[in-house]
Amino acid sequence: MYYNVHTHPHAHDTDVLFIENLYKNFDQKIEGRKVSMGLHPWYLEAENLDEQLENLRNNISRPEVLAVGECGLDKLSSTDWALQVKAFQSQITLAEEINKPIIIHCVKAFNDVLVMLKNINVPVIFHGVNNKLSIIQPVMDAGYYLSFGKSLLGFNEAILNTFRETPLEQVFLETDDADVDIKEIYKSAAQIKDISEKGILLQVEKNFLNLFHQ
C-alpha cells in the first residue's frame, strides 16, 4: 500500500491510501473518505474568521477527519500576519482538544511556527518540504514529521540532501496539488535514499499507522 499523506485532487487508486485536504465547505459529504480539514492561511477572511473557525470546529471531530490542517504561517501570502497567527493558534488549540495530528503549511516562517508549536502534545507533519537542510534541521530536531512531494522529482541538490538526511522514521510522502503519481515519488525517494522501494513503503506505512492509528 502506498500512503499519500496530503493531496488535493480527489483521485482513486486501490493501491493508494490518501488523505484528501479540505480548506472550505467542511460540512460536505465525506463518508468513505479520509480527509484533513483546516483553514489555510491563503484563504482566511478577517471579517468571517470566527465563522470559519466555528464551521471547522463543528466538523473536525467526524471520524473521517484524520488531521487538522493544512494550517500555518506564510510570509509570502498577502493575508494579514496577525490574522494568520490568530487562526493558526486557534487550530493548534483545536488539534489538542480533539487529539488529532496537525498538518503544517509553512513558508519562510519556520522560526515563528516552531515557537508556536513549542508545547504541542499532538503529532506534527510539515508538508511540502522543499528547503535546504539548515532551515529544516530545527524541525527535524524537534521530532516532527516531514512530508516530501514533487521536489523529490527535481534536481535541486539542496532539497535532495535534506531528504537524504531526514530519518526515515520522520518521513511521509505526498502529491499535494501536483499532477504526479505518488508511486513515482516513492520510486524517486528510494533512489535518493539508496534503499529499496519496499523499504520506503514499509517505513512510511509504519509511520502512518503509528500516527493515525488506522
N, C-alpha and C positions, 0 to 999 in steps of 0.2 A: 504494500500500500504506500502510495506517495501522499505526503501531507503538505498542503498548501495553506500556510497559516494566515494569509492575508490576500484577499482578491476582491476585485470589484465586479468584473463581468461574471454573470451567473451561468457558468458552463457545467456540463455534466460529463463525467468520465468515471466509469465503475472502478478504475484503479486509483482514483484520487479522492481523498477526503479533504475538503476545503472549508475554510471559514470565510464566508462572504461578509464584507464590510458594509454596514448601513450607516449613513450620516444624516438621514432625514426619514420622514414617514415611518417612524418606529412602530406605529400601530398596524403596519401592514401584515398580511398573512405570511407566516414563516414556518408553518408546520412542515416537518420533514426536512428542514434545512438546519445548518449550523452557521450561526452568524455572530458578528460582533457589532455593537452599537455604540456610537459615540459622537460628540459634537466636534467636528474638525475645525481647527482654527480659521480656515478659509471661509467657513460658512456661518460664522457667528453673527447674530443680529442684536445689536445693542438694545434696541427697543423691545426685542422679544426674547431676550436671553432667559428670563425666568420661565417663560412658556416653553422654550426649547428644552430647558433642564427638566421641567415637570413632565413633558412628553417622554423624555428619556427615562426618568425615574419610574414612570408608570409602566414601562415595558421591559426594563433591564433585567427583571427577575424571571422572565419567561425562560423555560428550560432549554429552548433552542439557542439562547444567547450565552455564548461561552466566555465572552470577554467584554470589557468596557473599552471603547476606542474605535477608530483611532482618535486620539486626542493628544494635545500637547501644545508646543510653542513653535512659532515660525517667524523668524526675524525678517524674512523676505516677503511676508504677507502684508497686505495693506490693512488688515484688521487691527484695530486699536490694541496696543500692547496690554493695557490694563484689563481690557475685556478678555483677551486671551488668557491672562493669568487667572482671572476670576473663574472663567469656565473650566480651565484645567484643574484648578484646586477643587472645584465642586465635583469634578469627575473622579479625582483621586479619592476624595471622601466617600463618594458613592461606591467605588470599587471595593473599598474597605468595608463598607456597611454590608454589602451583599457577598463579600468574599469571593470575588471573581478577578482573574488576571486583568491587567491593563495593557493596551497596545498603544505605543507612543509614536507620535509624529513629531520629529524634531529637526528643525532646520536652523543652523547657526545659533543654537541656543542650548547647547549641551550643558554648560555650567548652570544655567538657570533651571533647566529641567531636573538635573541631578540634585540641586538644592531642594527643590520642591518634593522630590521623591525620597528624601533622606530617611524618613521614619516610616516609610510604607511597609505594610506587612503582607501584601499580596504579590504574586509573581508579576514581573515586568518584562515586556518584549519591546525593544526598539526596532521598529520595522523600517524596511527600505534603506538599510545601511549602505552607504557609498562614500565613506570617508577614510582618510588616512589613519594609520594606527594611533598616532599621537592624540588625535581627537577622540577616538573610540576607547582607548585604554582605560580611562576612568569608568566608563560604562561597564567594560569587561571586569574590572577590578571590583566593582560593586556587586558582581554576581548576577547581573541582569542578562536576559537572553537577547541575542542579536539575530534579526531576520534579514537575510540577503535575497535579492531578486535578480533582475536583469543585469545589474552591474557585474555579475559573475560571468556574463556572456561577452563582456567587453575586454579591452586591452589596457585598462588603466592599472598599471603595476602597483600603485599605492593601495588601491582598493583590494586587489587580489592578495596583496601581502596582509592586509587587515584580516581577510578571511582565513588565510593560512595560519595566522597567529591566534585566531579565536578558538578556544577549546570546543570540541565537538559537543560537549555536554551543554554548551550555551547556544547552539546553533539551531535556527529554523530557516526554512526556505519558503519563498513566496513569489507570486507573479504580480501582485498589486494591480495596476491598471494596464500593464503591458500586454501586448498581443503576442505572448510567447507561451510555449508549452512548459509546464512545471517539470516535466521529465527531462527537458533539455538543461534546465538549471541544475537538476540533480546530477546529470552526466558531467556538466562542467565543474560542479562542486567537487566531485570525486577526483577529477583530473587535477584540479588546483591543490587539493589536499594530498594527492598521490596515494589514494586508498581506493578500494573497490567501491563501485556504486552501491553494492549491497551493504557495505559498511556504513555509508552515509544514510541509506534508507533505514537501517535498524536503529541507528543512534537518534535520528530525527523522530522516528516513531516512539522511541523510549522517552525522549524529551516531551513529546506531545502528550503521551499517556500520563506522564508524571505531572504535567501542568494542568491538564484539563480533566483528568480522572475519568476518561471515557471507558 
